[in-house]
């Protein structure tokens, strides 16, 4: 990641808007998967944060930034920042969100029980979703019948 950030920092000197867009829309999402799957990965992102602070941001804004300015730059645009998140801070949050989102599915995988919690009268399910769930139930029934013979 260091070489990509170094290259982007050089590019930021000539075209800061394009470099900013490449960082926020592309490069920063590359480490999100790692953050979502590895517990306590915050300290592993220290070198990356140092590179962002010492190379990328100065190239982007044209000067070194203080600690207070760095904190402001982490804020979203709607709050006056640039959304240049600190990967050390987002690592814990990304992992927690990932585990919360996948908690029910993980539990079903561990218990090996398929319970789709499907209520056909629910309006939130589209016809396509209802058909897929029906197919999954039919497949489960077929497999169960096959193994019971």
C-alpha positions, 0 to 999 in steps of 0.5 A: 500500500505504501508504493500506491500512496507514495505514487498518489502523493506525487500525483497530488502535487499536480492534480490534488482534486483527482488524487483526493478522489482516487484516495477517497473512492479507491485506495482507502477502500482497499484496506476496508476488507482487512479491517472488517475481518481482522480483530484488533488490527488498529496498530497494524495501520500505524505506518499507513496513517503515518504515510497519509499524514506525512506524505499524502496530506502535505502533497494535497494541501501544500503544507504540513498539518498539525494534529488538530488539522489532521483531526478536522480532515478526518471529518466528513465533508458535511462537517467541514472535513475532507473525509480522509479517515484515520485507518487506525480509528476506522479499523475497530469500527469496521470490524464491529459493524461487520460482526454485527451485520453477519451475526445471524448468518454466522450463528446459522452456519455454526449451528448448521440450521437453516431457518429463513425466518420468512413470512409470506405476508411481509410486503418487504419481500419482492416476488423474486426474493419469495421465489428464491426462498421457496426454491431454497426450501424445496432444495432443502426438503429434497436433500433431507428426503434423499438422505433419509432414504 
